[in-house]
Amino acid sequence: MVKLFNKEAVEEIRKAVRKWEDEIVPLWLQRIPERMEEFTTLSEIPVKRVYTPADIEGFDYSEKLGLPGTYPYTRGIHATMYRARIWTMRMFSGYGGPEETNKRLKFLIEHGETGLSLAFDYPTLIGLDPDDPMAEGEVGIVGVSVPTIVDMEIIFDGIDMGKVTTNMTINPPAPVLLAFYVAVAEKQGVPYDKIGGTTQNDPLKEFIAQKSYVFPPEPAVKVAMDLIEWSVKNIPKWNPISISGYHIREAGSDAVQEVAFTIADGIEYVRQLIARGMDVDEFAPRLSFFWDSHINFFEEVAKFRAARRMWAKIMKEWFGAKKPRSMWMRFHTQTAGCSLTAQQPWNNIVRTAYEALAAVLGGTQSLHTNSFDEPFRVPSEFAAKIALRTQQILAYETGVADVIDPLGGSYYVEWLTDEIEERAWKYIDRIERMGGMLEAVKKGYPQKEVIDASYRFQKEVEEGKRFIVGVNIFVDKDVEEIRKVPLLEFDQEEIERRQKERIRKVRAMRDERRWRRALDELRKAAEKGENIMPYVLNAVKAYATLGEIMNTLKEVYGVYVEPPIY
């Protein structure tokens, strides 16, 4: 047991701090006519002026920290971290039709991106074809339209799917998009054991935050677990789920809630998979996480460290994992979209750089840096390249990758890591008493907590208790700067027309008997409670569209309508 300081030393430090607070600080405060008496982090955690060894009295180095690559992985999951390999630079890409997205992916690869990431338009996110009346005016707006296997082929035209990994931010239709991807990789001649990437495939956070749900909670979770089980057994390099705190934070949660609710989601998924008869060490190494890196620098670093330690404990102590990889929290990070402002938009470059630094010092495995123009539109090439260069400067110029967990041992960071962990455990205990996260979501508990946190934050901004540069402090009267942002231009109506025409041609050229049989087999498998993934893949190869497959599943599982919380 390695202790930092003995009791006598800690008491001497406390005396010195009391003297400092009583005699020195008051003299300095007299010089400051206007000041904030109390500071809090974004999670309402009271923060003192200074931290000393007394704040982490009894700190056990071996139990709380250890070395990088050793349990409980507070300091990182790899022994060498970025000394051996820089984090994956994975820029979120996709807009318009597959042709536009193919061009953007090649542009980013050419400029040094090391991992691909696909954003989908809203019709794709909720399983609608572009010719569905509900999709009108939305095709290609916030991401790429991918209703058929043909669209996926165009996206990866000229890109070797055996040499890239691809993250797909997709949830209810995740089995369909993964099937598109696998089928296209197969056409390229890529063997299953070489297909690498991630499907987000996290249904619970949809009900909590992002709200692009389709099926009710139980079948939504069932479908997600089907994908995980099939992937683990068939495409071993694929991460079948990215348990996502990002959207929870973007919806307005604080850092503690982001940690607690995301880990509680993960606990639910692990239990669901074990209930299927799977061994925890069979699937746990393929679980991954997705975090937001927000603007409060030290809070974010501490958040990553606390979450990693908590997950290691849960996997080892709750679920009896034996493999070290089963205890790892491997995660992707994206800088905070909700911290970007339309006012003084160039400031967003600075915000993103600080948030990226926090993610790296927190030990992320891959990183997406937001583009400064995202408050207005899908990023332009100009803005996307600046965002990518932000990561490259961080990796190759600043020296932050030279030392693993360089903030480890900071009195403040260690105290804050412990504090976030302690507060997150209280949330998890509450959720466990409700019967787990699935039951908590059905009761609306995390949804209400996030709404309340979002309201508190916005109220404090409007009352001037929280500062946002350019919004409620250092405000410019001249808004000409906004008009000078070079936005991405594309013809949405033409893209929608093109997508409708392509899907018409796909339907006209396919073997109708094979297509009908594939959808009928999928329906029967869903009714019997079988794993739907083989049947979805078969339907995709028969050129069934995204909307047709999802509509078949809706007939069995139903469609979710959220009850009012307030």
Secondary structure, DSSP 8 states (H G I E B T S, - for coil): --BSS-HHHHHHHHHHHHHIIIIIHHHHHTT-SS--S-EE-TT--EE-S---GGGGTT-BHHHHT--TTSTT-TT-SSSSGGGT---EEEEEE--BSHHHHHHHHHHHHHTT--EEEE-B-HHHHTT--TTSGGGTTTTTSSSB---SHHHHHHHTTT--TTT-EEEE---TTHHHHHHHHHHHHHHTT--GGG-EEEE---HHHIIIII----S-HHHHHHHHHHHHHHHHHH-TTEE-EEEESHHHHHTT--HHHHHHHHHHHHHHHHHHHHHTT--HHHHGGGEEEEEEE-S-HHHHHHHHHHHHHHHHHIIIIIT---SHHHH---EEEEE-GGG--SSSTTHHHHHHHHHHHHHHHTT-SEEE---TTTTTSS--HHHHHHHHHHHHHHHHTS-TTSSSSTTTT-HHHHHHHHHHHHHHHHHHHHHHHTTSHHHHHHHTHHHHHHHHHHHHHHHHHHTTSS--BTTTBS--S--HHHHTS------HHHHHHHHHHHHHHHHHHS-HHHHHHHHHHHHHHHHHT---HHHHHHHHHTT--HHHHHHHHHHHH---------
